[in-house]
C-alpha cells in the first residue's frame, strides 16, 4: 500500500535491510534522495533497471515510480521532501533560500541521465555526504534534537553538493562549442542580460551577426526560440512542483508579466499557465 506523507519532510534509514516495503509506491508526489551506504541489488526507476552498490546516490522526482530488488543486505537512507519544506524559511524571510534550492533541483531535473546513480566527481564529497546524511537522520529521529533550521540547512547543503557534481559532469561531457553554448544558456537562464546575442557572441568569440545562424545550423532551432522553449520547460516544472504564482514565475524567468507568460505558455502547451496550474490543483 502506498505510504501517505503527512509531513513535508520524512527521513527514513534502514540498516542491513533485506526487503524494503516503503519503496512500493504509486507515483510519488515528493522529491526524494536515496543514499545507499552499503549493499547491492537493483533499483527499478520507471521500469529502467540499474544495478546499485556501496556509496551511491539516486535522485527521484514527484512523477517517478521506483522499487528495490535487494541482493545483499542494504543500508539506505531515504530523504523525502515536498517543495513546501523550504517555504517560510526562518533563515531567509525573503524566500531567497527556497528559490536557490529549487534552482539546485532544476539542475538535477534536467540532467542528462537521472535513471542512474550520481557519479561523484570530487573525492571529498563522498565522506561529506555520508556525514550530512548522518546529521539529517540523527536530527530528524531524535525528538529532543529535531530542529527545522538544522534540517533545512543540511538538506540545502546536500542539494548544493549534488548539483555541483551534476554541473561538473555536464561540463566534462562538453566536447564542442555548441554544447558549451547550451550549458551557458542553461546556467544563465535566469539572467536575460547574459543571453543576448551580443553577450553570447563575446563569450564564445563568434560574430554577433553570425551566432544565430551558427546555433540554428547546429541545433535545427533558432537561438531565440531555444531559449524561450527552455524557459517554458522551467516554467512548467515550477508550476508542477512549487507553489510559486504565475506572476512570480514570470518575474524569475524574465517574462514581461504574467499575461506574457500566459500567452506564451498557451502556444507551448495549448493551455494558459494559470489554467495549467489550476488543473494540477484539481488532480492533487
Buried (B, 14 or more C-beta within 10 A) or exposed (E): EEBEBEEBBBBBBBEEBEEBEBBEBEEBBBBBBBBBBBBBBEBBBEEEEBEBBEBBBBBBBBEBBBEBBBBEBBBBBBBBBBBEBBEEBEEBEEBEBBBBBBBBBBBBBBBEEBBBBBEBBEEEBEEBBEEBBBBBBBBBEEEEEEEBEBBBBBBBBBBBBBBBBBBBBBEEEBEEEBBBBBBBBBBBBBEBEBBEBEBBBEBBEBEEEEBBEBBBEBBEEBBEEBBBEBBBBBBBBBBBBBBBBBBBBBBBBBBEEBBEBBBBBBEBBEBBBBBBBEEEEEEE
